[in-house]
Amino acid sequence: MTFLSVVIITLNEETNIERCILSVLEIADEIVVLDSLSTDRTKEICLRHGVRFIEQPFLGYIEQKNKALEFAKYQHVLAMDADEALSEELKESIKHVKENWKDDGYYFNRLTSYCGKWIRHTDWYPDRKLRLFDKTKGKWKGVNPHDALKLIPHSSQSFLNGDLYHYSYPSITHHIEVIQNFSTISAREMYKLGIRARWPSVILHPTVKFLKCYFLKLGFLDGYYGFVICVMTSFSTFMKYVKLHELNRNHPS
């Protein structure tokens, strides 16, 4: 039997964290929460469920998740976000893996709830996530705020049945607020990497993004909210590139 650490990063997640914790109790041999100094009831809720609660000022999404791995007692880890929860089918799949761990990493589909509706098309599904892994074989990488777990070359991976439930945006207003924040972070990170955005890219990238999301990825099958998500995805891309273009103009290299 493989022992498993579940690691979660949090910041003011009193609305979500209990659901997340309860969904992993059957498969976790320890639950580690690395918290970015929450001011709500996140700590109280975690301690109520016997979670190992550690406070750490926010380092950045990628940096914070890698820091959380350092606190995991066991070599094998399930990495979760506070607004996620395991479906019963995925929970059973992870139980079987614990009984006979064969690969370096396991990935599965993430199913997102948007304003209370499960989204089964657009760019959002199937949204395959590698989250169950041997921590000696992988770490978080990417460009903030978009992190992705990457295994070292030649690592073995398998797909697990069952969905990872993602309880995302409770309202369109909240989605817009997140886009404003994330697009600013993305533009700054791209600028640091030396990426340049000429004004045609401000038009081209969002247009292509919408067409892909709505038609190629069948977003229209999700009805009204499918359309909203595709527009928001395009808007997010637009904001990222227009902010990057502004940085390029104001701070030419």
DADA-V998304 format. One record per residue. RES is the residue in one small letter. PHI is phi in degrees with one decimal (999 if undefined). NEAR is the number of other C-alpha atoms within 8 Angstrom. Layout:
((RES,PHI,NEAR) (RES,PHI,NEAR))
This chain:
((m,999,5) (t,-88.9,8) (f,-84.6,10) (l,-129.2,14) (s,-97.8,16) (v,-101.2,15) (v,-117.6,15) (i,-139.1,14) (i,-104.3,14) (t,-139.7,13) (l,-155.6,9) (n,51.6,9) (e,-113.3,13) (e,-60.2,10) (t,-73.5,5) (n,-111.7,10) (i,-63.7,13) (e,-64.6,10) (r,-59.0,9) (c,-61.8,13) (i,-61.1,12) (l,-61.0,7) (s,-72.9,10) (v,-110.1,12) (l,-56.6,7) (e,-72.5,5) (i,-113.5,9) (a,-91.7,11) (d,-91.9,8) (e,-157.4,10) (i,-122.3,12) (v,-113.2,15) (v,-112.3,14) (l,-102.3,14) (d,-106.0,13) (s,-93.1,11) (l,62.7,9) (s,-61.4,12) (t,-112.0,6) (d,-104.5,8) (r,-91.8,10) (t,-55.6,14) (k,-62.4,9) (e,-58.4,7) (i,-66.0,11) (c,-63.1,15) (l,-65.1,10) (r,-61.3,7) (h,-102.3,7) (g,72.1,6) (v,-75.6,11) (r,-79.0,10) (f,-106.8,11) (i,-124.5,8) (e,-103.8,8) (q,-151.7,8) (p,-52.8,7) (f,-63.3,8) (l,-104.3,6) (g,118.7,8) (y,-59.5,11) (i,-67.2,14) (e,-62.8,9) (q,-66.5,12) (k,-69.3,11) (n,-68.7,10) (k,-62.8,8) (a,-60.4,14) (l,-61.9,10) (e,-64.5,6) (f,-89.1,7) (a,-69.0,12) (k,-71.0,6) (y,-102.7,8) (q,-69.8,11) (h,-100.0,12) (v,-133.1,16) (l,-113.4,11) (a,-97.3,9) (m,-128.0,11) (d,-95.5,8) (a,-62.8,11) (d,-93.2,11) (e,-117.3,13) (a,-155.1,13) (l,-83.3,12) (s,-73.1,11) (e,-61.3,7) (e,-65.1,9) (l,-66.3,13) (k,-58.8,12) (e,-65.1,8) (s,-61.5,11) (i,-68.1,10) (k,-59.1,9) (h,-65.5,8) (v,-63.5,9) (k,-60.3,11) (e,-74.4,8) (n,-152.4,8) (w,-74.5,7) (k,-115.7,5) (d,-109.0,9) (d,-79.3,11) (g,-154.1,14) (y,-131.6,13) (y,-123.4,13) (f,-158.5,13) (n,-81.2,13) (r,-109.2,13) (l,-109.6,15) (t,-104.3,13) (s,-97.5,13) (y,-120.3,13) (c,53.8,9) (g,88.4,6) (k,-113.7,7) (w,-75.5,8) (i,-100.7,13) (r,-111.4,10) (h,-142.0,13) (t,60.2,16) (d,-72.5,9) (w,-89.2,10) (y,-153.4,13) (p,-75.5,10) (d,-104.3,9) (r,-73.6,9) (k,-125.5,8) (l,-93.1,11) (r,-132.4,12) (l,-108.4,11) (f,-162.1,13) (d,-85.2,11) (k,-69.1,10) (t,-79.8,5) (k,-110.9,10) (g,-155.8,11) (k,-156.3,9) (w,-80.4,12) (k,-138.2,9) (g,119.9,8) (v,-124.8,10) (n,-53.0,11) (p,-92.6,10) (h,-100.6,8) (d,-97.1,11) (a,-149.3,8) (l,-81.8,10) (k,-122.6,8) (l,-90.3,10) (i,-66.3,7) (p,-55.5,4) (h,71.2,4) (s,-76.2,10) (s,-93.3,7) (q,-135.9,9) (s,-137.8,8) (f,-97.8,7) (l,-108.6,10) (n,-77.2,9) (g,106.8,12) (d,-101.6,12) (l,-90.9,13) (y,-77.0,12) (h,-122.1,11) (y,-95.5,10) (s,-83.8,9) (y,-92.2,10) (p,-75.6,9) (s,-152.4,8) (i,-66.1,8) (t,-59.7,6) (h,-62.9,9) (h,-59.5,9) (i,-62.0,9) (e,-62.8,8) (v,-66.5,8) (i,-59.0,10) (q,-59.0,10) (n,-69.0,8) (f,-66.9,9) (s,-66.2,13) (t,-65.9,11) (i,-61.9,10) (s,-61.1,12) (a,-61.8,13) (r,-65.3,10) (e,-67.5,10) (m,-63.8,12) (y,-62.7,12) (k,-61.7,7) (l,-81.6,6) (g,83.7,6) (i,-78.7,7) (r,-114.8,9) (a,-124.5,11) (r,-80.6,7) (w,-61.0,8) (p,-59.8,6) (s,-68.2,9) (v,-65.7,13) (i,-92.3,9) (l,-66.7,8) (h,-61.0,11) (p,-64.7,14) (t,-64.6,9) (v,-61.9,8) (k,-61.3,12) (f,-64.7,12) (l,-60.4,9) (k,-65.4,9) (c,-66.5,14) (y,-84.2,14) (f,-101.5,9) (l,-65.4,8) (k,-94.0,10) (l,62.4,11) (g,-58.9,16) (f,-63.2,11) (l,-73.2,7) (d,-93.3,13) (g,65.1,8) (y,-56.1,7) (y,-71.0,9) (g,-62.8,15) (f,-64.1,12) (v,-59.2,8) (i,-62.9,9) (c,-64.5,14) (v,-64.3,9) (m,-64.4,9) (t,-62.9,12) (s,-64.7,13) (f,-63.1,9) (s,-61.4,12) (t,-64.2,12) (f,-59.4,12) (m,-62.8,12) (k,-62.2,12) (y,-77.5,12) (v,-70.5,11) (k,-70.4,11) (l,-65.3,14) (h,-60.4,13) (e,-63.7,8) (l,-62.7,12) (n,-62.2,12) (r,-71.6,7) (n,-79.2,6) (h,-134.3,6) (p,-65.3,6) (s,-84.2,3))
